[in-house]
């Protein structure tokens, strides 16, 4: 007898929504975390405003996006962090349609050194920072699960960040994120986002340009990263 399928997550519906290239591009544009209007998204993916609205309505109905209305304006964002995780997982197995000439070898090298991955650090900086936190026993990876040693973390409180306020959030306090630059992981989740935000607020990291994921360390940042975490990354500073 044929096996009766068990009732579970409706993967097919979400896959169908993201299977449309235009909708996939729109969701990717929102993966930075910045809410955008239908007009902005239409311009970014080169479609008309009415067509964008049709796609956005389907994504909202499907639970992929959330819409927030402010007066006469509507702004769209990812429904939750899980959408960003799913998008990144799909990107890791999807064919690369980028033209062979771009990004350049140098650009890929810079991205591999230090960049933001949504709201946390990726690249070599993100990976090596994760390695340091593991070596100090502050985070642990068991099989595919990541955990924070909260007592050890709060005893040190790197950069003055404590775990307790972050545990009340709906998002995971820590999880692994496969790094684009190689077969290793950096950490994501509330703790990684808090560390990244603090590095920017301290002036230790700065973006190469306002709309760029590439980051660079300031002179103070090079000193701070070395003294705090023992990191000394060649090519991370402003003279790279």
ZIVEN-V982753 format. One record per residue. N is the residue number from 1. PSI is psi as a letter, one per 30 degrees, with the letter a starting at -180 (999 if undefined). Layout:
n:N psi:PSI
n:N psi:PSI
//
This chain:
n:1 psi:k
n:2 psi:k
n:3 psi:k
n:4 psi:k
n:5 psi:k
n:6 psi:k
n:7 psi:k
n:8 psi:a
n:9 psi:k
n:10 psi:i
n:11 psi:e
n:12 psi:e
n:13 psi:e
n:14 psi:e
n:15 psi:e
n:16 psi:e
n:17 psi:e
n:18 psi:f
n:19 psi:f
n:20 psi:k
n:21 psi:e
n:22 psi:e
n:23 psi:e
n:24 psi:e
n:25 psi:e
n:26 psi:e
n:27 psi:e
n:28 psi:e
n:29 psi:f
n:30 psi:f
n:31 psi:f
n:32 psi:f
n:33 psi:f
n:34 psi:k
n:35 psi:k
n:36 psi:l
n:37 psi:l
n:38 psi:e
n:39 psi:e
n:40 psi:e
n:41 psi:e
n:42 psi:e
n:43 psi:e
n:44 psi:e
n:45 psi:g
n:46 psi:h
n:47 psi:l
n:48 psi:l
n:49 psi:e
n:50 psi:e
n:51 psi:e
n:52 psi:e
n:53 psi:e
n:54 psi:e
n:55 psi:e
n:56 psi:e
n:57 psi:e
n:58 psi:e
n:59 psi:e
n:60 psi:e
n:61 psi:e
n:62 psi:f
n:63 psi:g
n:64 psi:e
n:65 psi:l
n:66 psi:k
n:67 psi:k
n:68 psi:k
n:69 psi:k
n:70 psi:j
n:71 psi:b
n:72 psi:f
n:73 psi:k
n:74 psi:k
n:75 psi:k
n:76 psi:k
n:77 psi:l
n:78 psi:k
n:79 psi:e
n:80 psi:l
n:81 psi:f
n:82 psi:f
n:83 psi:e
n:84 psi:e
n:85 psi:e
n:86 psi:e
n:87 psi:e
n:88 psi:e
n:89 psi:e
n:90 psi:e
n:91 psi:e
n:92 psi:f
n:93 psi:f
n:94 psi:k
n:95 psi:k
n:96 psi:j
n:97 psi:g
n:98 psi:k
n:99 psi:k
n:100 psi:f
n:101 psi:f
n:102 psi:k
n:103 psi:l
n:104 psi:l
n:105 psi:e
n:106 psi:e
n:107 psi:e
n:108 psi:e
n:109 psi:e
n:110 psi:e
n:111 psi:e
n:112 psi:f
n:113 psi:e
n:114 psi:k
n:115 psi:l
n:116 psi:k
n:117 psi:j
n:118 psi:c
n:119 psi:g
n:120 psi:l
n:121 psi:k
n:122 psi:a
n:123 psi:a
n:124 psi:e
n:125 psi:e
n:126 psi:e
n:127 psi:e
n:128 psi:e
n:129 psi:e
n:130 psi:e
n:131 psi:e
n:132 psi:e
n:133 psi:e
n:134 psi:e
n:135 psi:e
n:136 psi:g
n:137 psi:g
n:138 psi:e
n:139 psi:l
n:140 psi:k
n:141 psi:k
n:142 psi:j
n:143 psi:b
n:144 psi:g
n:145 psi:k
n:146 psi:k
n:147 psi:l
n:148 psi:k
n:149 psi:i
n:150 psi:e
n:151 psi:e
n:152 psi:e
n:153 psi:e
n:154 psi:f
n:155 psi:e
n:156 psi:e
n:157 psi:i
n:158 psi:k
n:159 psi:g
n:160 psi:g
n:161 psi:k
n:162 psi:l
n:163 psi:e
n:164 psi:e
n:165 psi:f
n:166 psi:f
n:167 psi:f
n:168 psi:f
n:169 psi:l
n:170 psi:f
n:171 psi:l
n:172 psi:k
n:173 psi:e
n:174 psi:k
n:175 psi:l
n:176 psi:l
n:177 psi:j
n:178 psi:k
n:179 psi:k
n:180 psi:e
n:181 psi:f
n:182 psi:a
n:183 psi:h
n:184 psi:l
n:185 psi:k
n:186 psi:l
n:187 psi:k
n:188 psi:a
n:189 psi:a
n:190 psi:e
n:191 psi:e
n:192 psi:e
n:193 psi:e
n:194 psi:e
n:195 psi:e
n:196 psi:e
n:197 psi:e
n:198 psi:e
n:199 psi:e
n:200 psi:e
n:201 psi:e
n:202 psi:f
n:203 psi:g
n:204 psi:f
n:205 psi:k
n:206 psi:l
n:207 psi:k
n:208 psi:e
n:209 psi:l
n:210 psi:e
n:211 psi:g
n:212 psi:k
n:213 psi:f
n:214 psi:k
n:215 psi:l
n:216 psi:l
n:217 psi:k
n:218 psi:l
n:219 psi:e
n:220 psi:e
n:221 psi:e
n:222 psi:e
n:223 psi:e
n:224 psi:e
n:225 psi:e
n:226 psi:e
n:227 psi:e
n:228 psi:e
n:229 psi:f
n:230 psi:g
n:231 psi:k
n:232 psi:i
n:233 psi:j
n:234 psi:k
n:235 psi:g
n:236 psi:f
n:237 psi:l
n:238 psi:f
n:239 psi:g
n:240 psi:999
//
